[in-house]
C-alpha cells in the first residue's frame, strides 16, 4: 500500500522533497548563508566605515558645525558667504527637505556620516546633486519627497544593506561591497550617490507620487540595488544595472 499521499502538482512535490531533505539534515542551496572570509584590507576598510557610521552628529563639535556650514555653501550656491546664518538656523533648510529650521535633529538616523555623504555627493557630482535637490528632472509630483530626509535615511539603510557593521558579510551585496570598498576608498559614497539617483528615477517612474508613496518607492529602490550588486564586478557595473 502506498503510504505517501498522491502528489497533484509539481509545486507540491518540490515542497515535500525540500522538507524531506531538511529533515535528513541537509539544507537546500537557497537556505545557506554566504560565508565570506574578509581579507585584511577588506576588514580594515569596513571597520573604518563602521566607526564613521557610528558617530552621532554633535553640534558642539567644531568639525561638525563646519561640515554643516559647508553643506549650506554647496546646497545654496547662489548665496554669498555672508548670507550663512551664524547659528546655522534658517527657513531655507526646509526648502532642501529638512523638517525644521536646522538639520541637527534630522541627523539622528544617519549621524554625522549622513552629513558627510551629502557633502561628498554635492562636491563630487554637483550637477546630479543640484538636479535632485531642486527637483529639475522629469515631470515632478505636486507633493515631492524631502531630499534631505531621504538622504539621511539612505545612509542609514545602506549601512545595513552593505553590512558595514557586521563581523563579516553574509549576502551577495555585502560581499560585493567589501571587495569594492577595499579597492576604492569612496565606494560607499559612490553607491550612495548612484542609489540616490536611482531613487529619484523610481519616484518619477511611479507617476504622480505623494509622500505617502515614498516608503514603497524607497523599498523598490533598495531591492534594485541588492539585485544590481549580485555578481557586480565594479562600481560602474552597479551603476549600469541600476540604470537599466
Residue, then its C-alpha position, 0 to 999 in steps of 0.5 A: x500500500x502506498x503510504x505517501x499521499x498522491x502528489x497533484x502538482x509539481x509545486x507540491x512535490x518540490x515542497x515535500x522533497x525540500x522538507x524531506x531533505x531538511x529533515x535528513x539534515x541537509x539544507x537546500x542551496x537557497x537556505x545557506x548563508x554566504x560565508x565570506x572570509x574578509x581579507x585584511x584590507x577588506x576588514x580594515x576598510x569596513x571597520x573604518x566605515x563602521x566607526x564613521x557610521x557610528x558617530x552621532x552628529x554633535x553640534x558642539x563639535x567644531x568639525x561638525x558645525x563646519x561640515x554643516x556650514x559647508x553643506x549650506x555653501x554647496x546646497x545654496x550656491x547662489x548665496x554669498x558667504x555672508x548670507x550663512x546664518x551664524x547659528x546655522x538656523x534658517x527657513x531655507x533648510x526646509x526648502x532642501x527637505x529638512x523638517x525644521x529650521x536646522x538639520x541637527x535633529x534630522x541627523x539622528x538616523x544617519x549621524x554625522x556620516x549622513x552629513x558627510x555623504x551629502x557633502x561628498x555627493x554635492x562636491x563630487x557630482x554637483x550637477x546630479x546633486x543640484x538636479x535632485x535637490x531642486x527637483x529639475x528632472x522629469x515631470x515632478x509630483x505636486x507633493x515631492x519627497x524631502x531630499x534631505x530626509x531621504x538622504x539621511x535615511x539612505x545612509x542609514x539603510x545602506x549601512x545595513x544593506x552593505x553590512x558595514x557593521x557586521x563581523x563579516x558579510x553574509x549576502x551577495x551585496x555585502x560581499x560585493x561591497x567589501x571587495x569594492x570598498x577595499x579597492x576604492x576608498x569612496x565606494x560607499x559614497x559612490x553607491x550612495x550617490x548612484x542609489x540616490x539617483x536611482x531613487x529619484x528615477x523610481x519616484x518619477x517612474x511611479x507617476x504622480x507620487x505623494x509622500x505617502x508613496x515614498x516608503x514603497x518607492x524607497x523599498x523598490x529602490x533598495x531591492x534594485x540595488x541588492x539585485x544590481x550588486x549580485x555578481x557586480x564586478x565594479x562600481x560602474x557595473x552597479x551603476x549600469x544595472x541600476x540604470x537599466 
